[in-house]
Amino acid sequence: MNIHPRIQEITSAGVVITDGAWGTQVQLRGLLPGEAPDLWNLTQPEKVSEVAQAYVAAGSQIILTNTFGANRFRLAEVGAADKIKVVNETGVQISLQAAGGNALVFASMGPSGKLLMNGDVSEAELHAAFSEQAQALASAGAQGLVVETLQDLDEARIAIAAAKATGLPVVASMVFDSGKDQDRTMMGATPEQAASALVDAGADVIGANCGQGIAGFVKICARLKSAATRHPIWIKANAGLPHMQDGKAVYAMTATEFASHVPAVLAAGANFIGGCCGTSPEFIREISRQLRAK
């Protein structure tokens, strides 16, 4: 399976630093419980831009977009199914402007929120939804697409196909937080099974995000790499596991502690490194310091 030449170019200079969390960052800026973060692209664009700018300033070489839940199923839940195109396009435009040419913009595509195995949705309906989002992101100027936080390999396969149709580089990232060793997806797939399926589906980069803290990602990364030796690996871990405080999820891990695990993750084969839930621009700064100290 050929890897997109843009990915080969990006990774040729060494490890690439991505960004950290978006959801917890917009929450810090006032997103209310039950409010759709993606709609802030239209209602609070300056606050969304703050997040993107902060990651670029911290050293991110790739930033994502505030479009994780901007597919027709999730937007329909908040009465905004008619805003899919504008939400996605605006999300890309905000990140591109914030990047200012100092970072690449890979647009985020999260799961549909529907379960194929339960018959909530058909494969054709899923493909149509992901295609609609991917085309909107690509038309706005995204330089890559990140299909992330997926649990179901069938959904991942459909999303990758929709993303690849744009001609952009495609990253596919799964969540491994189930089973006694927290090394399986919710549907039971191992890193080896996921690597094989994602590569076969045509992903240019494969990886893992969310689900658990960075210490658990070392073995997952190594297993992904051993199963897909040619493909670059994308790793974005949480800032540990949260605890509830005043009804909110609080992540206690510090940026310094998080970054202390980065050398082990890189030794396991990661080519792209960043953070997921609970991480912030400070985490990206600490990762940058780790890499500069090598």
N, C-alpha and C positions, 0 to 999 in steps of 0.2 A: 504494500500500500504506500503510495507516494505521499510524502509530507509536503504541505504547502510551502513553496519557496520563501514566502515571507517569514514563516516560522523558522526555517533554517537560517535565514539572515539574522533574525532577532536573537537566536540562541547562540550564534557563532562567536559572540564576544564574551560568553560566560553566563553566569546566573543572572536572571532577570527578576527585579523586585516589582511585585504587583502592589495592590493597595490593601487596605484593611476593610473592616465592616462598614456597611452603609446603613443598614437598618438601625443599629444601636446608635449611630451617629445622628441620624435625623430624629431619633427619639430624644436625644440630648437637646436637640434644638426645638423641641416642642410638639413632635408628632404625638397625637392622642391615641390611646388604646382603641383599636377597631378602625382607625383611619388608614386609608391605603397610602403607603409611602410614595407610590408611583405618581399619584395625583398631585403631589407637591411640585412636580415638574411644571405644572400649570399654575398652581396657587401660591407656591413659595419658592420660585426658581432661585432666588438669591441665597436661600439657606441650603438648597441642594448644591449650588455652585460652591458654597463655603466648604462643603465636605470634599468635593473634587479638588479644589484649590489646595486644601490642607494636605491632601495626599501627595500632590505633585511637589509641594514645598518640602515635604518630608523625605522625598527621594524616590517615590514610585515611578517606575519606568513605563508601567501600564496601569491605567485606571479603568474602572468599570463605569457603568451608567446606572442611574436610578430607575431601572426598568425590570427588576427581578420578577415582579408580579404583573407585568403589563401585557398579559395574554387575555384573550376574550373571556375565558372562564372566570378568572380572578377579578377582572374589571367588572364583569356582569354582577358579581356579588355586591359591589358597591354602586351599582346603577350607572356605570360608566363604560358600558360595552361600545358605545358610539364614539369613544375617545381613544381607541387603540392606536390609531395612526399618529395622532398629534402627541399623545403621551410618550410614545417611543421615539418619535423624531425629536421632540423637545429634549428628552433625556440625553440623546446623543449630542445634540447641539450644546447643551449645558456643559457636558464633559469635554467636548472638543475645545470650547472657548476657554474653559478652566485650564486645560492642558497647555494651550498656547504653543503647541509644537514641541514642548519639553517632555511630553509623555505620549504614548499611544493610547487610543481609546478602543477597548474591547467591550462590546455591549453585552449586558447580562440578560440571560433568559432562564428563568426559574421553572420549576415544575408546574403542571397545569392545575394541580390540586384535585384532579380526578383520577380514579383508579380503573385501569383497563380490566384488571382481573375481576372486579366487581360488576363490570358492565356499565359503569358510570358514563362511559364515553367509548366511541368506536375508534379504531386506528385511523380511519379516514378523517374523523372529526378532529382528532389530535393533530394529525398532519396539517390540516387546514389552519388550525389555530397557531401552530408553531411557524408555519410558512408566512402567515399574515404578519406576525411579529417580526420574524427575521427579515422579511422584505422591507418593512418600515424602518428597521434599524439600519439596514444596509443603505437604503436610499438617502438616509440622513448623513451618511459619511462615516459610519463605524468602520474601524480598521480590522476588526476581528469580532467573533461571536463566542460567548462563553455560555454553554449550556450547563448549568450548575445546580448543585444541591439535589441531585436526582437519586431516587431510591430504586426505581424500576428500570431494568435494562431494556425492556420493550419500549417504554416511554423514551428512554435515552436514544435508542436507535431511531425512532421516529423524529425526535427533535434534531438529531444530528443530520439526518437526511434533509430536513427542511432548511437547516442552517447552511449546509453545504451547497444547496441550490443557488445561494447568493454569490458563490465564488470566493467568499471571504475565508480566512483561516478559521478553523473551528476547534475550540477547547471543549472537552466533555469531562465533567467532574461529578463524582458520586459521593454519597455519604456512607461512611462505614462506622456504625455505632451500635450494631446489634450482635447477638451471640455472646457466649460466655467470655470470649476474648475481645469483644468489640471490634471484630475484624470482618464483619459481614454487613451487607446492606439490609434494610428492613425486610426485603424480599428474600434474603438468604444468600445473595451472591458474594463470593469471595473476591479479593482483589485480583486473583488470577483470572477468574471467570469474567469479571468486569473488564479487565484489560483486553482480553481476547474479543469480547463483544464490541467494545468501543472502537478498537482498531478496525475490526471487520466492518463496522458501520461507517468508517471513513473519517473518524476524528483525527486531527493533526496533532493534538496534544491531549493526553489523558491525565486524570488526577483525582484528588479527593479534597473535599472541603467540609467544614461544619462538623457537627456531631460530637466532637470530643476535643480535648486539649492537645497541644502540639506533641507532647511526649508519645502519645499513641500513634502519631503519624509516621514515626520513624520506620517501624516494621511494615506498615501499610505501603509507604513509599517504596521501600526496598522490594516488596512483593510485586507492586505494579511494574517497577523497572525490570525486574527479572523476567516478567511475563511479556513485556513489550519493549525489548531492548533498544529498538530503533527510535521509539517515540519519546519526545520530551515529556517530563512529568511536572504537573501543576499541583502545588500543595498550598492550601489556605486553611489553617487550623483555627479553632476557637481559642479564646483566652481562658483556657480551662473550662470547667463546668460551672454554671451559674448557681447561685443560691437566691432564694426569694427574699426580698426586703421591701417592706411597704408595698407589696403587690407587684414589684418590679424585679426582673432578673438582673442580678448583680454579678459581675465577673471580677474575681479577686486577683487573678494572676497579673503581675506587673509586666510592663514592657521589657524590663531587663531580664526577668525570669524567662519570659517567652523567648526572647532572642538567644538566651543561653542554649536552647535546644536546636537552634538553626543549624549549627555546624553538623550535628548528627543527621538532620534531615537532608542536608546537601550531600553528605557522605553516602546517604542511602540512595541518592540519584536524582534529587529534585533539580529541575532546571528553572522553574518559576516558583518564587516564594513570596507569600504575603500572609494576610490574616483574615479570619471570618468573624463571627459574632463576638462582641466584646473587645475587639481590637480597635486601635485608633491610630491617628498619625504618629503618635509617640512610639507605637510598636514598629512602624515602618522606619522611623529614625533609628531605632535600636538595631533593626535588621541591617540597615545601611552601615552602621558602625561596625557590626560584626563582620560584614563583608570587606570593609575597608581595612580591618585589622588583620585579615588573612595574609 
